[in-house]
Amino acid sequence: MNRVCSIFSQLLKLFTPAEFDRAVHQHKAERHARGFTCWGQFVAMLFCQLGRAQSLREICGGLAACEGKLKHLGVPCAPKKSTLAYANEHRPWQLYQTVFQDLLQRFRQELGTHKKFRFKNPLVSLDASVIDLCATLYDWAKFRRAKGGIKLHLLLDHDGYLPKYAVIEAAKKPELKVARQLRLEAGTIVVFDRGYIDYRWFAELTRQGVYFVTRARWNTYFRVVERRAVPKKSHVRSDQVVLLGHRNYRTGVPVRRVVVRDPESGKELVFLTNHMTFAASTIARIYRDRWQIEVFFKALKQCLRVKTFVGTSANALQTQIWTALIAMLLLKYLKLKATLGWSLSNLVALLRQQLFVYRDLWSWLNCPFEPPPMLEGIHDQLLLPF
């Protein structure tokens, strides 16, 4: 007799019921609810992400096919398509944003630190990715004349490469407007690409005690204030303290301009930062690690359901994206906790096939290709007498 519930049920046990209920009451998400709870909606949308369901029909049909196993999930029965569609359209998506933040804070306390660099400053990357939409179905998200879209602004923590902050805005809204609304802790190092270059914002970050690292544009105008010594036999070409912009546009805040030669391509890369004590090679390594946020966006779009949606309203779309971020947080947590060196794509593919299998989650994560241990008493029953 099985002594564990399904793997999907064990994943849902990572969510604290008290925290989820508190989030439901905070956003009044179950006001006028008739039978279908927010927990049932969350289970269905998480199944959409982990089970790679393409439509409402696949979500409801997939859960209905496992009707006997839903009692372990806290769901009495599979929802109807119309019920789930109505919930996605009218239940506040802010509920799942709160669930994401609570889960992230709890995982942070449990996982500890997984830093790649020696310095103690928090390191985060800031970037945005456009999610294309059909302009006919999503007329509220018009991006261009014949194209719709939204933009996912993300702040990725390099300590474990977990998402720290996310904002979903219209695709027309520039990244810099969203970046100006962020409030980072003093001492944080934020890395971003050339799309966020704004000299006044650089000065504001410096006044807040926040460090930045970015690439310089080819037409950047500057005036050299100080020239620093460059280590011999290194790829660093120059290390200068400069004032950016023409005389009428200068903010008066000095920044470092570091030129490093890429050993692979042979190109010279120009970096800008307001951190004056790090080695020039460390500045280059910090910016190189920014590529992890691009990897995160790629994994989010390839492994989870954020390119095709099961609803056309803005609320349904936000709900699906936030449940995708929660699912990605779960996958990152499992990847960090497992002793086996999983790749994220393999973990998603094999987990999708094992969602309703009755097996211990953690033993499966560490030994996925070994048969489950035989229970006591079963071995004696299988022995045939001679």
Contacts in CASP RR format, 6 or more apart in sequence:
PFRMAT RR
TARGET T0000
AUTHOR 0000-0000-0000
METHOD contacts of the structure
MODEL  1
MNRVCSIFSQLLKLFTPAEFDRAVHQHKAERHARGFTCWGQFVAMLFCQL
GRAQSLREICGGLAACEGKLKHLGVPCAPKKSTLAYANEHRPWQLYQTVF
QDLLQRFRQELGTHKKFRFKNPLVSLDASVIDLCATLYDWAKFRRAKGGI
KLHLLLDHDGYLPKYAVIEAAKKPELKVARQLRLEAGTIVVFDRGYIDYR
WFAELTRQGVYFVTRARWNTYFRVVERRAVPKKSHVRSDQVVLLGHRNYR
TGVPVRRVVVRDPESGKELVFLTNHMTFAASTIARIYRDRWQIEVFFKAL
KQCLRVKTFVGTSANALQTQIWTALIAMLLLKYLKLKATLGWSLSNLVAL
LRQQLFVYRDLWSWLNCPFEPPPMLEGIHDQLLLPF
1 375 0 8 1.000
2 358 0 8 1.000
3 375 0 8 1.000
4 10 0 8 1.000
4 358 0 8 1.000
4 359 0 8 1.000
4 360 0 8 1.000
5 72 0 8 1.000
5 358 0 8 1.000
6 69 0 8 1.000
6 72 0 8 1.000
6 73 0 8 1.000
6 355 0 8 1.000
6 356 0 8 1.000
6 357 0 8 1.000
6 358 0 8 1.000
7 351 0 8 1.000
7 354 0 8 1.000
7 355 0 8 1.000
7 356 0 8 1.000
7 357 0 8 1.000
7 359 0 8 1.000
7 361 0 8 1.000
7 364 0 8 1.000
8 47 0 8 1.000
8 50 0 8 1.000
8 73 0 8 1.000
8 355 0 8 1.000
8 356 0 8 1.000
9 69 0 8 1.000
9 72 0 8 1.000
9 73 0 8 1.000
10 360 0 8 1.000
10 361 0 8 1.000
11 46 0 8 1.000
11 50 0 8 1.000
11 330 0 8 1.000
11 361 0 8 1.000
12 43 0 8 1.000
12 46 0 8 1.000
12 73 0 8 1.000
12 74 0 8 1.000
14 103 0 8 1.000
14 330 0 8 1.000
14 333 0 8 1.000
15 99 0 8 1.000
15 103 0 8 1.000
16 102 0 8 1.000
16 106 0 8 1.000
19 99 0 8 1.000
19 102 0 8 1.000
20 38 0 8 1.000
20 39 0 8 1.000
20 42 0 8 1.000
20 99 0 8 1.000
23 29 0 8 1.000
23 95 0 8 1.000
23 98 0 8 1.000
23 99 0 8 1.000
23 102 0 8 1.000
24 30 0 8 1.000
24 38 0 8 1.000
24 95 0 8 1.000
26 98 0 8 1.000
27 92 0 8 1.000
27 94 0 8 1.000
27 95 0 8 1.000
27 98 0 8 1.000
28 92 0 8 1.000
29 38 0 8 1.000
29 91 0 8 1.000
29 92 0 8 1.000
29 95 0 8 1.000
30 37 0 8 1.000
30 38 0 8 1.000
36 79 0 8 1.000
36 83 0 8 1.000
36 84 0 8 1.000
36 87 0 8 1.000
38 87 0 8 1.000
38 91 0 8 1.000
38 95 0 8 1.000
39 74 0 8 1.000
39 75 0 8 1.000
40 74 0 8 1.000
40 75 0 8 1.000
40 79 0 8 1.000
41 79 0 8 1.000
41 84 0 8 1.000
41 87 0 8 1.000
41 88 0 8 1.000
41 91 0 8 1.000
42 96 0 8 1.000
42 99 0 8 1.000
42 323 0 8 1.000
43 63 0 8 1.000
43 73 0 8 1.000
43 74 0 8 1.000
43 75 0 8 1.000
44 59 0 8 1.000
44 60 0 8 1.000
44 63 0 8 1.000
44 79 0 8 1.000
44 84 0 8 1.000
45 59 0 8 1.000
45 88 0 8 1.000
45 319 0 8 1.000
45 320 0 8 1.000
45 323 0 8 1.000
46 323 0 8 1.000
46 326 0 8 1.000
46 327 0 8 1.000
47 53 0 8 1.000
47 59 0 8 1.000
47 62 0 8 1.000
47 63 0 8 1.000
47 355 0 8 1.000
48 58 0 8 1.000
48 59 0 8 1.000
48 305 0 8 1.000
48 310 0 8 1.000
48 320 0 8 1.000
48 323 0 8 1.000
49 304 0 8 1.000
49 305 0 8 1.000
49 323 0 8 1.000
49 324 0 8 1.000
49 326 0 8 1.000
49 327 0 8 1.000
50 327 0 8 1.000
50 348 0 8 1.000
50 351 0 8 1.000
50 352 0 8 1.000
50 355 0 8 1.000
51 352 0 8 1.000
51 355 0 8 1.000
52 305 0 8 1.000
52 352 0 8 1.000
53 59 0 8 1.000
53 62 0 8 1.000
53 305 0 8 1.000
53 310 0 8 1.000
54 305 0 8 1.000
54 308 0 8 1.000
55 310 0 8 1.000
56 81 0 8 1.000
56 84 0 8 1.000
56 85 0 8 1.000
56 310 0 8 1.000
56 311 0 8 1.000
57 81 0 8 1.000
59 84 0 8 1.000
59 310 0 8 1.000
60 78 0 8 1.000
60 79 0 8 1.000
60 80 0 8 1.000
60 81 0 8 1.000
60 84 0 8 1.000
61 78 0 8 1.000
62 78 0 8 1.000
63 70 0 8 1.000
63 75 0 8 1.000
63 78 0 8 1.000
63 79 0 8 1.000
64 78 0 8 1.000
66 356 0 8 1.000
67 77 0 8 1.000
67 78 0 8 1.000
69 356 0 8 1.000
70 76 0 8 1.000
70 77 0 8 1.000
70 78 0 8 1.000
79 87 0 8 1.000
85 310 0 8 1.000
85 311 0 8 1.000
85 316 0 8 1.000
88 310 0 8 1.000
88 311 0 8 1.000
88 313 0 8 1.000
88 315 0 8 1.000
88 316 0 8 1.000
88 319 0 8 1.000
88 320 0 8 1.000
89 311 0 8 1.000
89 313 0 8 1.000
89 315 0 8 1.000
89 316 0 8 1.000
90 315 0 8 1.000
91 315 0 8 1.000
91 319 0 8 1.000
92 315 0 8 1.000
93 315 0 8 1.000
93 318 0 8 1.000
93 319 0 8 1.000
93 322 0 8 1.000
96 319 0 8 1.000
96 322 0 8 1.000
96 323 0 8 1.000
96 326 0 8 1.000
97 166 0 8 1.000
97 322 0 8 1.000
99 322 0 8 1.000
99 326 0 8 1.000
100 166 0 8 1.000
100 322 0 8 1.000
100 325 0 8 1.000
100 326 0 8 1.000
100 329 0 8 1.000
103 326 0 8 1.000
103 329 0 8 1.000
103 330 0 8 1.000
104 162 0 8 1.000
104 163 0 8 1.000
104 164 0 8 1.000
104 329 0 8 1.000
107 162 0 8 1.000
107 329 0 8 1.000
107 333 0 8 1.000
108 162 0 8 1.000
111 160 0 8 1.000
111 333 0 8 1.000
111 336 0 8 1.000
111 337 0 8 1.000
113 159 0 8 1.000
114 159 0 8 1.000
114 160 0 8 1.000
114 336 0 8 1.000
115 123 0 8 1.000
115 158 0 8 1.000
115 159 0 8 1.000
116 158 0 8 1.000
116 289 0 8 1.000
117 123 0 8 1.000
117 282 0 8 1.000
117 285 0 8 1.000
117 286 0 8 1.000
119 278 0 8 1.000
119 282 0 8 1.000
121 187 0 8 1.000
121 188 0 8 1.000
121 189 0 8 1.000
121 211 0 8 1.000
122 157 0 8 1.000
122 159 0 8 1.000
122 185 0 8 1.000
122 187 0 8 1.000
122 188 0 8 1.000
122 189 0 8 1.000
123 157 0 8 1.000
123 158 0 8 1.000
123 159 0 8 1.000
123 188 0 8 1.000
123 189 0 8 1.000
123 191 0 8 1.000
123 286 0 8 1.000
123 289 0 8 1.000
124 155 0 8 1.000
124 156 0 8 1.000
124 157 0 8 1.000
124 158 0 8 1.000
124 164 0 8 1.000
124 184 0 8 1.000
124 188 0 8 1.000
124 189 0 8 1.000
124 190 0 8 1.000
124 191 0 8 1.000
125 155 0 8 1.000
125 156 0 8 1.000
125 158 0 8 1.000
125 190 0 8 1.000
125 191 0 8 1.000
125 192 0 8 1.000
125 289 0 8 1.000
125 290 0 8 1.000
125 292 0 8 1.000
125 293 0 8 1.000
126 153 0 8 1.000
126 154 0 8 1.000
126 155 0 8 1.000
126 156 0 8 1.000
126 179 0 8 1.000
126 182 0 8 1.000
126 190 0 8 1.000
126 191 0 8 1.000
126 192 0 8 1.000
126 196 0 8 1.000
126 293 0 8 1.000
127 153 0 8 1.000
127 154 0 8 1.000
127 156 0 8 1.000
127 175 0 8 1.000
127 192 0 8 1.000
127 193 0 8 1.000
127 290 0 8 1.000
127 293 0 8 1.000
127 294 0 8 1.000
127 297 0 8 1.000
128 151 0 8 1.000
128 152 0 8 1.000
128 153 0 8 1.000
128 154 0 8 1.000
128 175 0 8 1.000
128 178 0 8 1.000
129 151 0 8 1.000
129 152 0 8 1.000
129 154 0 8 1.000
129 297 0 8 1.000
129 301 0 8 1.000
130 143 0 8 1.000
130 149 0 8 1.000
130 150 0 8 1.000
130 151 0 8 1.000
130 171 0 8 1.000
131 149 0 8 1.000
131 150 0 8 1.000
131 151 0 8 1.000
131 152 0 8 1.000
131 171 0 8 1.000
131 301 0 8 1.000
131 306 0 8 1.000
131 307 0 8 1.000
131 321 0 8 1.000
132 147 0 8 1.000
132 148 0 8 1.000
132 149 0 8 1.000
132 307 0 8 1.000
133 141 0 8 1.000
133 143 0 8 1.000
133 147 0 8 1.000
133 148 0 8 1.000
133 149 0 8 1.000
133 150 0 8 1.000
133 309 0 8 1.000
134 148 0 8 1.000
135 141 0 8 1.000
135 142 0 8 1.000
135 143 0 8 1.000
135 144 0 8 1.000
135 146 0 8 1.000
135 147 0 8 1.000
135 148 0 8 1.000
137 312 0 8 1.000
138 148 0 8 1.000
138 149 0 8 1.000
138 312 0 8 1.000
138 317 0 8 1.000
140 314 0 8 1.000
141 148 0 8 1.000
141 149 0 8 1.000
141 150 0 8 1.000
141 170 0 8 1.000
141 171 0 8 1.000
141 314 0 8 1.000
142 148 0 8 1.000
142 149 0 8 1.000
143 149 0 8 1.000
143 170 0 8 1.000
143 171 0 8 1.000
143 172 0 8 1.000
148 171 0 8 1.000
149 170 0 8 1.000
149 171 0 8 1.000
150 168 0 8 1.000
150 169 0 8 1.000
150 170 0 8 1.000
150 171 0 8 1.000
150 317 0 8 1.000
151 168 0 8 1.000
151 169 0 8 1.000
151 170 0 8 1.000
151 171 0 8 1.000
151 173 0 8 1.000
151 175 0 8 1.000
152 166 0 8 1.000
152 167 0 8 1.000
152 168 0 8 1.000
152 297 0 8 1.000
152 306 0 8 1.000
152 321 0 8 1.000
153 166 0 8 1.000
153 167 0 8 1.000
153 168 0 8 1.000
153 169 0 8 1.000
153 175 0 8 1.000
153 178 0 8 1.000
153 179 0 8 1.000
154 163 0 8 1.000
154 165 0 8 1.000
154 166 0 8 1.000
154 293 0 8 1.000
154 296 0 8 1.000
154 297 0 8 1.000
155 163 0 8 1.000
155 164 0 8 1.000
155 165 0 8 1.000
155 166 0 8 1.000
155 182 0 8 1.000
155 190 0 8 1.000
156 162 0 8 1.000
156 163 0 8 1.000
156 164 0 8 1.000
156 292 0 8 1.000
156 293 0 8 1.000
156 296 0 8 1.000
157 163 0 8 1.000
157 164 0 8 1.000
158 289 0 8 1.000
158 292 0 8 1.000
160 332 0 8 1.000
160 336 0 8 1.000
161 292 0 8 1.000
161 296 0 8 1.000
161 332 0 8 1.000
162 329 0 8 1.000
162 332 0 8 1.000
163 296 0 8 1.000
163 325 0 8 1.000
163 328 0 8 1.000
163 329 0 8 1.000
165 182 0 8 1.000
166 322 0 8 1.000
166 325 0 8 1.000
167 178 0 8 1.000
168 318 0 8 1.000
168 321 0 8 1.000
169 178 0 8 1.000
175 195 0 8 1.000
175 196 0 8 1.000
176 195 0 8 1.000
176 196 0 8 1.000
176 198 0 8 1.000
176 201 0 8 1.000
179 192 0 8 1.000
179 196 0 8 1.000
179 201 0 8 1.000
180 201 0 8 1.000
180 204 0 8 1.000
184 190 0 8 1.000
184 205 0 8 1.000
184 208 0 8 1.000
184 210 0 8 1.000
185 210 0 8 1.000
186 208 0 8 1.000
186 209 0 8 1.000
186 210 0 8 1.000
187 209 0 8 1.000
187 210 0 8 1.000
187 211 0 8 1.000
188 210 0 8 1.000
188 211 0 8 1.000
189 210 0 8 1.000
189 211 0 8 1.000
189 212 0 8 1.000
189 213 0 8 1.000
189 275 0 8 1.000
189 286 0 8 1.000
190 205 0 8 1.000
190 210 0 8 1.000
190 211 0 8 1.000
190 212 0 8 1.000
190 213 0 8 1.000
191 212 0 8 1.000
191 213 0 8 1.000
191 214 0 8 1.000
191 286 0 8 1.000
191 287 0 8 1.000
191 289 0 8 1.000
191 290 0 8 1.000
192 212 0 8 1.000
192 214 0 8 1.000
192 290 0 8 1.000
193 214 0 8 1.000
193 215 0 8 1.000
193 290 0 8 1.000
194 214 0 8 1.000
194 215 0 8 1.000
194 216 0 8 1.000
194 217 0 8 1.000
196 214 0 8 1.000
197 214 0 8 1.000
197 216 0 8 1.000
197 217 0 8 1.000
197 272 0 8 1.000
199 244 0 8 1.000
199 245 0 8 1.000
199 249 0 8 1.000
199 250 0 8 1.000
199 251 0 8 1.000
200 251 0 8 1.000
202 212 0 8 1.000
202 244 0 8 1.000
202 251 0 8 1.000
202 253 0 8 1.000
202 255 0 8 1.000
202 272 0 8 1.000
202 274 0 8 1.000
203 251 0 8 1.000
203 252 0 8 1.000
203 253 0 8 1.000
205 211 0 8 1.000
205 212 0 8 1.000
205 274 0 8 1.000
206 253 0 8 1.000
206 274 0 8 1.000
211 273 0 8 1.000
211 274 0 8 1.000
211 275 0 8 1.000
212 272 0 8 1.000
212 273 0 8 1.000
212 274 0 8 1.000
213 271 0 8 1.000
213 272 0 8 1.000
213 273 0 8 1.000
213 275 0 8 1.000
213 283 0 8 1.000
213 286 0 8 1.000
213 287 0 8 1.000
213 290 0 8 1.000
214 271 0 8 1.000
214 272 0 8 1.000
214 273 0 8 1.000
214 287 0 8 1.000
215 269 0 8 1.000
215 270 0 8 1.000
215 271 0 8 1.000
215 272 0 8 1.000
215 287 0 8 1.000
216 257 0 8 1.000
216 270 0 8 1.000
216 271 0 8 1.000
216 272 0 8 1.000
220 244 0 8 1.000
220 245 0 8 1.000
220 270 0 8 1.000
220 272 0 8 1.000
221 244 0 8 1.000
221 245 0 8 1.000
221 246 0 8 1.000
222 242 0 8 1.000
222 243 0 8 1.000
222 244 0 8 1.000
222 245 0 8 1.000
222 257 0 8 1.000
223 242 0 8 1.000
223 243 0 8 1.000
223 245 0 8 1.000
224 240 0 8 1.000
224 241 0 8 1.000
224 242 0 8 1.000
225 240 0 8 1.000
225 241 0 8 1.000
225 242 0 8 1.000
225 243 0 8 1.000
225 254 0 8 1.000
226 240 0 8 1.000
226 241 0 8 1.000
226 254 0 8 1.000
227 238 0 8 1.000
227 239 0 8 1.000
227 240 0 8 1.000
227 241 0 8 1.000
228 239 0 8 1.000
228 240 0 8 1.000
228 241 0 8 1.000
229 239 0 8 1.000
230 236 0 8 1.000
230 237 0 8 1.000
230 238 0 8 1.000
230 239 0 8 1.000
230 280 0 8 1.000
231 279 0 8 1.000
231 280 0 8 1.000
231 281 0 8 1.000
234 280 0 8 1.000
234 281 0 8 1.000
235 260 0 8 1.000
235 261 0 8 1.000
235 262 0 8 1.000
235 263 0 8 1.000
235 281 0 8 1.000
235 284 0 8 1.000
236 258 0 8 1.000
236 259 0 8 1.000
236 260 0 8 1.000
236 261 0 8 1.000
236 280 0 8 1.000
236 281 0 8 1.000
236 284 0 8 1.000
237 259 0 8 1.000
237 260 0 8 1.000
237 261 0 8 1.000
237 268 0 8 1.000
238 257 0 8 1.000
238 258 0 8 1.000
238 259 0 8 1.000
239 256 0 8 1.000
239 257 0 8 1.000
239 258 0 8 1.000
239 259 0 8 1.000
239 280 0 8 1.000
240 256 0 8 1.000
240 257 0 8 1.000
240 258 0 8 1.000
241 254 0 8 1.000
241 255 0 8 1.000
241 256 0 8 1.000
241 257 0 8 1.000
241 276 0 8 1.000
242 254 0 8 1.000
242 255 0 8 1.000
242 256 0 8 1.000
242 257 0 8 1.000
243 250 0 8 1.000
243 252 0 8 1.000
243 253 0 8 1.000
243 254 0 8 1.000
243 255 0 8 1.000
244 250 0 8 1.000
244 251 0 8 1.000
244 255 0 8 1.000
244 272 0 8 1.000
253 274 0 8 1.000
254 274 0 8 1.000
255 272 0 8 1.000
255 273 0 8 1.000
255 274 0 8 1.000
256 271 0 8 1.000
256 272 0 8 1.000
256 273 0 8 1.000
256 274 0 8 1.000
256 275 0 8 1.000
256 276 0 8 1.000
256 283 0 8 1.000
257 270 0 8 1.000
257 271 0 8 1.000
257 272 0 8 1.000
258 270 0 8 1.000
258 271 0 8 1.000
258 272 0 8 1.000
258 273 0 8 1.000
258 280 0 8 1.000
258 283 0 8 1.000
258 284 0 8 1.000
259 268 0 8 1.000
259 269 0 8 1.000
259 270 0 8 1.000
259 271 0 8 1.000
260 268 0 8 1.000
260 269 0 8 1.000
260 271 0 8 1.000
260 280 0 8 1.000
260 281 0 8 1.000
260 283 0 8 1.000
260 284 0 8 1.000
261 267 0 8 1.000
261 268 0 8 1.000
261 269 0 8 1.000
262 268 0 8 1.000
262 269 0 8 1.000
269 284 0 8 1.000
269 287 0 8 1.000
271 283 0 8 1.000
271 284 0 8 1.000
271 287 0 8 1.000
273 283 0 8 1.000
275 283 0 8 1.000
278 286 0 8 1.000
296 328 0 8 1.000
299 328 0 8 1.000
299 344 0 8 1.000
299 345 0 8 1.000
300 306 0 8 1.000
300 324 0 8 1.000
300 325 0 8 1.000
300 328 0 8 1.000
301 307 0 8 1.000
302 345 0 8 1.000
303 328 0 8 1.000
303 331 0 8 1.000
303 344 0 8 1.000
303 345 0 8 1.000
303 348 0 8 1.000
304 324 0 8 1.000
304 327 0 8 1.000
304 328 0 8 1.000
304 348 0 8 1.000
305 320 0 8 1.000
305 324 0 8 1.000
306 320 0 8 1.000
306 321 0 8 1.000
306 324 0 8 1.000
309 316 0 8 1.000
309 317 0 8 1.000
309 320 0 8 1.000
310 316 0 8 1.000
310 320 0 8 1.000
311 317 0 8 1.000
311 320 0 8 1.000
331 344 0 8 1.000
331 347 0 8 1.000
331 348 0 8 1.000
331 351 0 8 1.000
332 344 0 8 1.000
334 342 0 8 1.000
334 347 0 8 1.000
334 351 0 8 1.000
334 365 0 8 1.000
335 341 0 8 1.000
335 342 0 8 1.000
335 344 0 8 1.000
335 347 0 8 1.000
337 362 0 8 1.000
337 365 0 8 1.000
338 362 0 8 1.000
338 365 0 8 1.000
338 366 0 8 1.000
339 365 0 8 1.000
339 366 0 8 1.000
340 365 0 8 1.000
340 366 0 8 1.000
340 367 0 8 1.000
340 368 0 8 1.000
342 365 0 8 1.000
350 368 0 8 1.000
354 364 0 8 1.000
359 372 0 8 1.000
360 372 0 8 1.000
363 372 0 8 1.000
363 373 0 8 1.000
364 372 0 8 1.000
END
